[in-house]
Amino acid sequence: MLMRMEHIRNFVIIAHIDSGKSTLADRLLEITGTVPMRSMQPQYLDRLDLERERGITIKMAPVRMHYAFEGKEYVMNLIDTPGHSDFSYEVSRALNAVEGAVLLIDGTKGIQAQTLSNLRAAQKAGLVIIPAVNKIDLALPQIDRIAEATAELLGVPKETVLRVSAKTGAGVAELLAAVIEKIPPPKLEAKPRALIFDSLYDDHKGIIANIRVFGGSFVAEEMRFMANGITFKPKEVGYFSPSLKVAPKIEAGEIGYIATGLKEPSLVKIGDTVILTRASAGVEPLAGYREPGPVVFISFYPDGVTKYDDLKRAFEKLRLNDAALSFEPDSNEALGRGLKVGFLGQLHFEITSSRLEREYGLQFLTSFPSIAYRVQEKGQQFVIKQPQDFPDKPEKVWEPIVNLEMLTPQNYLSAVVNLQNVFDIEVAEVKNFGENLLIEAKMPLRELIRDFDDRLKSASQGYASFTYELEGEREAEVEKLEILVVEEVVPALTRIVPKKDLEREGRQTVERLKELLPKEQFTQAIQAKSQGRIIARETIPALKKKLGDFGKNGGDRTRKMKLWKKQQRGKEKLESMARVDISPEVFREILKK
């Protein structure tokens, strides 16, 4: 067993988005012969069509490779990870399953914001770091400077920073050699236990748990989840090659999967410890993971042929391999039953929405994005997630803020700092960081979930990058904005808005509704209200109705006046009973970004 352990290497590739992680993984699969050349396709480990279309990794992807080096056969367990800050929780789970990390630096842009964030997480997990600068095939003059900056960041000699081309394969064999020589083999534990670091759903095999075994051997015999005490007899165990490959057992130090046969998603919890029922005495659970806290809340309502139960079941399945998803029942007077869903950021929301459409064929509407506020009213403090629950005149309001790090070339500093005029950003410090500048700042989370990412890219022509983490709270100057149609509040259009933006947001919404709502037999007043006062108003006039044809000369004037007065009385009665039902189509248009 000891010799077997000595020939195992578990590692991840971490980097900023668009640095070439997936392409490097392709070359590793080719060089190790894991995937035949005739079967290769770009971004092979990115299994979702959405990942290939966007050119980004959304889900971590494990794969087991065999590689002969200096006369010995090694088992190389690789986990490719996402690079966007919204999916940093995916990265954190992967780091707990390995002993080393390849830190991949983009040779065209150098060290970027998420590079720093992922590096800090890997160092905190105690991993051995192997730095590599990618895209040397472009023969760029800055490659040497980027290698020097990387060496300085890690405190290592410049010669230890590898240079590779994920596109051509240059330097990749040397990278594999460094992984074998520098990353230590797994440590052997005495008692059998394994960590669930991811999961997915299969119609035939049930929930498939991705595991890292820390001690013992796992075969298809009765097992137990330590968090809930559920016991089960797996259908099979095996490895990722990279498709599922059945094996007699998964041994200590290895990464593989368990096909649990369970069909209920709530039974399998990412971060749980799996043990063998026959050898459970005295086994302690592994540390697991810190639960991710959702920061953006958006309601989903079924639309078209989609039913509420379809939507709920799809979210349950998505949560199997996206532990950051959280949801609870919600309802809307016009759209019916739905789900209030918590996300880690705007991209997380966009990816999840696309997966619901593509993988499950669902149709749905979504609400305005919102965040959680802490509110004090009558001396009591409570957390508000639903805008319609926000009090009209709270005593105090606190909002979540984030620590923001932006890396930008020096010639874009002015344009990036000028974003303070658009967003509520407080720049704390600007530091030299090689050829770039590191801008440390704070900003409210509500500002970040606007179009900050796009505006930063525009200001820097795509060269600046950012990463963030929740820092705490601060008092906020925000109010509840309500929209009334014929003096009735439309809860789905209620949102929390900074005081400085109230009138603009209110005006834009009532003008848009005036364009979208059809005319009725009565006048429709559309109003925006905050703290009991009307801040914007538009009116849709009533449909005009002809009085009828009374002959060539228009008929008797007395008869016309009687009919007109009768219509007026009918209109007044109709207006007193008026209620406008806003159609899903109008909601769909008004809720568009």
N, C-alpha and C positions, 0 to 999 in steps of 0.2 A: 504493500500500500504506500509506503514512504516513497519508493521510486516512482510510483504512479503520480503522487502529488508533486514530485520534483519536476515533472514534465508537463505541468499545467500552468498556463499563463492567462489570467483574466484581466482584461483592460477595456477602456472606453476611448472613444475619440470625442474630444470636446473642442468647441470653437464658437466664434460668432457666426450668425447666419450668413450664408453665401460664401463661406470660406473654402468649400470643397470637401466637406466631411464625407458626403455620400459617394462622391467620385473616388475618393481615397479608399473607401470601403469596397468599391467595385474592383479596384486594382488588387486589394488584398485577397478578395475572393478568387481572382484570376491566378495570381501568383501561387496561392496555396492549392489550386486545383479544386476548390470547394464547389465551384460552378463551372461546368464545361463552357468553352468559348462559344459554342453554337447556341447555348442557352442564355448567354449574357445579354443584358439590356441596361441602359443607363439608370442609375439610382436603383439598383437591384433590390436593396433592402427596404426601400420605400415602397411598401405594399399598396398604399392608397393612391388611386389615380390623382386625387387632390394634391398629394405631395409632389408627384411628378409635374403636374401642371404649374404649380406655384414655385417649384424648384426649391422647396424647403422640407426639412424633416419635421414631422409633427409628432410621431410616435417613436420611442426608442425601439431599436431592432436588434435582438441578440442573434448571434450565429456562432456555430462551432466549426473551427477550421483545424486541419491537420497539416503540419509543416515539418519537413526534415531539415535539421540544421546541425552541421558538424557531426554527422553520423547518428544523430538521435532524433526520435520522432516526438514532436511536441503537440499538445492539444492547446489551441489558441481560442479562447472564448472572448469574442468581441461584442461590445454593445455600442451601436451607433446611436448618438443622442441628438435631440433638437438643439438649435442654436438661438432661438428667439427667447427673450426674457419671459414671455407669457408661459413658456413651457419649461422653466427652470426647475419646477418640481419633478418633471420627468428625469432631468439630469441628476437631481439629488438622489433619486431612488437607484439609478444606475450606479452611482458612485459607491453605494453601500454593498454592491454585489461584486466588486472587483478590487484588485490591489494596485493597479496602475492606470495612468491616463496619458494618451497622446494629445498634447496641446497643439492644435493646428492653427497657424497664423497665416492670414491672407497676404501673399506677397505683393499684391497691388495696393492694399490699404493699411497693412501693418496691424498693430495691436488695436483692437476695437473694444467697445464698452463691455459686451457680453463675454469677450475673451477674458477680461479681468474678473468678471463675476464668477464665471465657471472655474477659473484658476483658483480663486479664493476658496470655493466650495471643495475642490479636489484636495487642496492643501489641508483644509480643515478636516477632511476625511482621512488624512494621513497617507494619501496615495503617492506613489513614485511618479514624477512628471517627466515625460519625454517631449521636449519642444521640437517642433518642425515647422519650417517656413515652406508654404506651398506656392505653386505656380512659377517654378523656376524656368519652365519652358518658354516663358514670355521674355526671358533675358532682360529683366528690368534693372535699371541702375540702382534702385533703392533696396534691392534684396539684401545686400551687405549691411546697410544701415538698419534694416528691420531685424536681421539676425542679431546684430549688436544690441539693439534695444530689448530684444527678447532675452538675451543672455543677462543683461543688466537687471531686468525685471525679476528673473529667477535667481540671480546671484550665482551664475555658473559660467565657466569659460565659454567664449564665443564658439570654439571648435565643437562643443557638445550640442549646439543647435543644428539639427539635421536640415537638409534642403531636399525637397521632393517636388515631383510633378505628379499630382493625382491623375492628370490627363494622360500623360505618356507613360507613367510607371517609373520614371527616373527616380532613383533614391529610395524606392519603396522596399526593396530587398534589404537595404541597410536599416531601414526603419524596423522591419520585422526582427532583424538581428538585435537591435537595441532593445526591443520589447523583451526578447528572450534573456538577454544578458543583464538588463537593469531592473526589470520588474520581478519581484520575488514570487516564488510559488506560494500557493495557499497554505495557511497553517491548519494543522489537523486538530479537530476537537474530538473529545472522547465520546460524547453522547450524540446520538443521531438527531439532528434538527436542521431545518431549512427555512429560508426567508422567502416569502412571496414578494417579488419586486414588480410584478405586472400580471395582467390576466386578460383573457379575451373569451368570446363566446363562440362555440361551435355547435351547430344544430344536432350533430350526431354524438360528439364526445362530451357535450356539456361545457361547463366552465373549465377553461384550461389555465392553470396557474403556472406562471413562469417563476422558477425557483433557483436560488443559489444554495447548494448544500454545504453546510459548515462542518457536519460530522456524521459518520455512519454512511450506510448505503440505503437508497430508497428504491424499493421494488413495488410492483403492483399488489400491495397487501393493505390491510386496513390502516388508515391514517386518521389523524385528528388535527383540527384547527384549534390552537390554544386560546384564541380570543373568545370564541363562542362555544367551544366544547363539542362541536359537530364532528361526528365520525363518518367516514365514507370509505368505500372500496373503489380505488381508481380503476378506470377502464384500461389505462396504459401509462407508462412513463417513457420519456425519451429525450432527444436533443433537437436543436434547431440546426438544420444542415443545408440551407437555411429554412427549408420547409420542415414540417414536423416529421421526425424519424424515430420510430419505436425502438427502444433498447431494453435489454433485460433489467438494467438498473442504472441509477445515477449515483455516482460515488462522491465522497467527501471532496470538496474543492471545486466541483464541477457545476456548470450552469445547464439547466434543462427545463423540462415541463412535466406537469402531472395533469392528465386528462381526468378530472374528478368525476365526471358523469352527472354532477349536480346541475340542475336547470334553473335554480332560483338564484338570481344575481346577488341578493343581499347576504348570502351565506359565505361568500368569499371576500375577504377584506385584504386589500393591498397593505403590506407591512406586517401581516400576521405571520406567526411561526407555525410550521407544519412539523408534526412529530409522528413517530410510529406508535400505534396503540400498544403494541407488545413491549415497547421499550420506553414508556413514558415516565417511569418513576424518576423523580428528581430532576427532570429537564426543565430549565427556566426559559421563558420566551426571549427571543432576540429583541434588540432595542427598537426595531421597527422604524417608523417615520413620524415626523411632526405633521399633523394634519394641515393641509394647505387651507388658507382662509380666502374664500371668494371675496372679490373687491367690487365687482360689477354685477348688478342684478337686473335681469331682463325677463319679462314674462312672455311665454309662448302660448299661443292659442291655436287649436286645430282649425284648418281651413279646407274648403273643398270636400273631397271624399274622406279625408283623414278624420279619425275619431280620437277622442281624448285618450282612450285606453291604448291606441296605437302609439300616440306621442309618449305616453308614460312608459310603455314597455321599451321603446327605442332608447329613451334616456337611461333606463335601468341597464340596458346592454352596453351603451356607451360608457357608463360609469365603471364598468368592469375593467377597462383599460385606460380610463381617465379618472383617477381617484379624486382629482381636483373638482370635478363636477358635483354640485349640490343642487337639490331642487325640492320644492314643496308645493302643495296644491294652491291654486289661485283661481280667481273668477273675475269676470267682467260683464257688466250689464248688457253689452251688445255682442260680445264675442263668446260668452259662455264660460265653461270650465277650462282652465289651463294650468300651467306650471310656472312658478316663480323660480328662475334658475340663476345660480351664482357662478360667475366666471372669474378667471385670474386676470383678465384683461380683454381689450377689444379684439385682438387677433384670435384669442381663445374662443370668443363668441362667434366670430366669422367662420372659423374652421368647424366648430360644432354644428352651426346652421347648415353649412355645406354638406357635412356628413349625414345629417338627418335627411336632406333632400336626395343625395346620391345613393347612400347605402340602404336607406329604408323607404325611399320613395314618398316621403311625407310632404304635405303642404301645411303651412302654418303662417300666422301673423305674429309679430313681436312688438313689444311696447318700447317706449323710450328707455334707454339705459339709465339706471339710477345707482346710487351708492348708499351705504348705511351711515346715518347721522346719529350722534348721541345728543339727546335733547333734554333740557331741564324745564319743567313746567310745574308750578305750585310746589316748588322745593323738591320734587321727585325727578330722578333721572332715568331715562329709558332709551333703548336703541330703536330707531325707525328705519325700516327697509322699504316700506311702501310709501310713495309720495303722498297718497291720499290720507295716510295716517298722521302726517306731519301737522302739528298744531298751528293755528292761525297766528298766534302771537306768543311764541315760546320765550321764556326768560333768557335762556342761553342755548347756543347750538355749537357743537364741536364736530369737525369733519376730519376724516383721515388725510394725512399728508404723506408724501413719499420723499425719500432721499434720492435725488436724481444725479446720475453721472453721465456727462456728455463728453465724448472724445471728438475733436474736430481739428482739421488742419488750421494753421494759424491764420491764413488769408481769409477764412470764413468766420473768424471770431466775431467781428462786428455784426454780421447778419444773424448769427446764432444768438448772441446776447440780446439783439433787438427783438427776439421773440418775447421778451418781457413785456413788450407793448401789446402783445396779443394774448399771452397767457399770464396767469398770476404766478410768475417764477421769481424766487429770491436767490440770486447768485451769491454763494458763500465764499468761494475761492476759485481762482484760476491758476492751475499749475502747469509748468512745462512737463511734457511727457514725450521725450524724444523729439520727433518732428511735429508732433501734435500737441494740443493743449487739452488738459483734463479740467472740465468745468464741473465743480460740485455745487449743487443747488437743492432747493426744496420747492415743492409745488403741491397744491391740493390734488388729490386723486381725481376729483371731478374734472379738473382741467386736463389731466393726462388722458382721460378716456374720450376727450374730444379728438380732433384730428391732429394731435401733437406730432405723431410719428411722421405724417405726410408733410407737415409744415417744416419740421426739422430737416427732412431730406431735401425739400425745395430750397430752404435757406442755404444749404451747404452743397447743393448739386449732387446729393447722394453720398457725400464723403463723411458726414458726421454720423455717429451712432450713439445710442444711449442705453442705459440699463437703470433699473430702479428697484427699490424695496420699501415696503411700508415702514414708516418711522414712528408714527404715533398720531396724535391728534392736535388740533388747535381750534380756537374759536373761529366761527365762520359767520360771515355777513350774507346770509341766504334767506330766502322767503319762499313760501309755497305759491305757485302760480296755478290758478284754476281757470278752466275754460267753461263758460256757460253758453248753452244754446237754448233760446227761449226760456231764459231764467232758470235753467236746470243744469247743474254741474255735470260735466262728462268726466268721471273718475279716471278713465284710461288716458286722458290728455293732461292730467295733473302732473306737475313735476316741480322739483326744487331748483331754484335758479338764483345766481348771485344777484344782490340788490341792484348792482350797476347795470345788469342785463335785463331786468324785469320788463321794462317798457318795450324794448326792442323785440324780445321773445314773444311777449303778448301780442304786439302789433303784427308780427309775421304770422302767428298762428291764426288770428281772427281773419286776416286778409286771405290766407290760404283756404280756410273753411268757407269763406264767402265764395271763392272760386269753385269749390268742390260740391257744396250742398245744393240740391235741386230746389227750385222754387216750390212753394206750397200755396194753399188757398189763403194763408195768413202771413203776416209779416214775421220774419225771423230775426230776432236780435241775437248777435253773437258778441260775447263780451269776454274780456280777460280780467280776472280779479285777483287782488292780493291784499291780505290783511283787511278785508271788508270793503276795499275801494276799487272801483272800476278804472283800469289803467288803459284800456283800449276797447274800441267798439266798432262793429260793422253791422249793417242791416241789409237783409235780403228782402226786397219788396214782395208783396203778395202777387200771385198770378192775377192778371186782369181778366175779368169775365164780361163778355158782351151782354148788353141788356136785351138783345133780341131784335127782330125786324118788325116794325110797326107800320109798314107800308111805305109808299113813295115819299110821303111828307114826314116820315118819322113817327107817325102816330100821335096820339093825344099826349101832351106834355104832362098832364096830371097822372096818367097811367105810368109814364116813365118814372116820375118822381116816386110814386108808390112802390114800384118795383126796386128802384135804387135804394130806398130806405129799408125795404125788406132784406135786400142783400147785405146792407150795412149791419143790420141787426144780426143776421146769420153769421157774418164775418166776425163780429165782436164776440158772439157766443163761441165760435170755433177757436178764436184766439185764446179765450179763457180756458178752453179745454186742450189747447195745443200741446203736443209733445213730439219732438223730432227723434226718430230712430235713425241713428247714424249707421249706415251700412258698412259691412266689412271692407268693401272697395274703398270707401272714403277713409277709413282707418288706415288701410294699406298705404294710401297716398300721403296722408298727413304724417305718418310715422316714418316715412322714408328719410334717410339721413340728408 
